[in-house]
């Protein structure tokens, strides 16, 4: 679910690139016909926004999470092809750092991966 009102974020030109990579990763590595969930929440008091993209990822385990954002890391090397370079999530981490955001990964339930980006809301004044 997305908020109904616009939200200004630091680095608003970078967020579309970040989101594109998250969605592309989710669509590429989900099982066919699975659902990709995208949600955003904001906390005005804390001045924070959280963006989460969740998808089926039955082959990802808890001990894989720290490596997800490493350049060229692949859980299964047989998935390597000429179409993907293994840089998508490392780019997400780089884009997040560029805007002062933090990116993390969680297994919400067995087989369901959530990638979460937490960033700052711009002061409207």
C-alpha positions in Angstrom: 0.0 0.0 0.0 1.3 3.5 -0.9 0.4 6.7 0.9 -2.1 8.9 -0.8 -0.1 12.1 -0.5 3.2 12.8 -2.2 6.3 12.4 -0.1 9.5 14.4 -0.7 12.7 12.4 -0.1 16.3 13.3 -0.1 17.7 12.3 -3.5 14.4 12.1 -5.3 16.2 11.6 -8.6 17.9 8.5 -7.3 14.8 6.8 -5.8 13.4 5.8 -9.2 16.6 3.9 -10.0 16.6 2.2 -6.7 13.0 1.2 -7.1 13.5 0.0 -10.6 16.3 -2.3 -9.5 14.3 -3.7 -6.6 11.3 -4.5 -8.8 13.5 -5.9 -11.5 15.2 -8.2 -9.0 11.9 -9.3 -7.5 10.3 -10.0 -10.9 13.4 -11.8 -12.2 14.0 -14.1 -9.3 10.4 -14.9 -8.2 8.7 -18.0 -9.2 6.4 -17.6 -12.3 3.0 -16.1 -11.6 4.0 -15.1 -8.0 3.0 -11.8 -6.5 5.5 -9.0 -5.9 4.3 -6.7 -3.1 5.4 -3.1 -3.0 4.7 -1.0 0.1 5.7 2.3 1.5 5.2 3.8 4.9 6.3 7.1 6.4 6.7 8.3 9.9 6.4 12.1 9.9 7.6 12.4 13.6 10.8 10.4 12.9 11.2 12.0 9.4 11.6 8.5 7.9 10.2 6.7 4.9 10.3 2.9 4.4 9.9 1.2 1.0 9.6 -2.5 0.9 9.5 -4.9 -2.1 8.6 -8.5 -1.2 8.6 -11.6 -3.4 8.8 -15.3 -3.4 12.4 -16.5 -2.9 12.2 -20.1 -1.9 15.9 -20.7 -2.4 17.1 -17.9 -0.1 18.0 -18.8 3.4 18.7 -16.7 6.5 22.5 -17.1 6.1 22.3 -15.7 2.5 20.9 -12.4 3.6 24.2 -10.6 4.3 25.5 -11.5 0.8 22.5 -10.4 -1.2 23.9 -6.9 -1.7 27.4 -8.1 -2.7 28.5 -7.5 -6.2 28.2 -10.5 -8.5 26.9 -12.8 -5.7 24.6 -15.5 -6.9 23.0 -18.2 -4.7 23.1 -20.6 -7.6 25.8 -20.1 -10.2 23.7 -22.0 -12.8 21.4 -19.0 -12.9 24.1 -16.8 -14.3 23.4 -15.7 -17.8 24.3 -13.0 -20.3 21.2 -11.1 -19.4 22.0 -10.4 -15.8 25.3 -9.3 -14.3 24.6 -9.8 -10.6 24.9 -6.1 -9.9 21.2 -5.1 -9.3 21.1 -5.3 -5.5 24.6 -3.9 -5.1 23.4 -0.9 -7.1 20.4 -0.7 -4.8 22.9 -0.6 -1.8 24.9 2.1 -3.6 21.9 4.2 -4.5 20.6 3.9 -0.9 23.9 5.1 0.5 23.9 8.0 -2.0 20.6 9.3 -0.5 21.6 8.5 3.1 19.2 5.5 3.3 19.8 2.1 4.6 18.9 -1.1 2.8 18.2 -4.4 4.5 16.8 -7.9 3.7 14.4 -10.0 5.8 12.8 -13.4 5.4 9.2 -12.6 6.3 8.2 -16.2 6.2 9.8 -19.3 4.6 10.1 -18.5 0.9 9.2 -14.8 1.2 11.9 -12.2 0.9 11.5 -8.5 1.7 14.0 -5.9 0.7 13.5 -2.7 2.7 15.0 0.8 2.1 14.7 3.3 5.0 15.4 6.9 4.2 14.8 10.4 5.3 11.9 12.6 4.4 12.8 16.1 3.2 11.7 19.0 5.4 8.8 20.7 3.6 9.7 24.2 4.9 
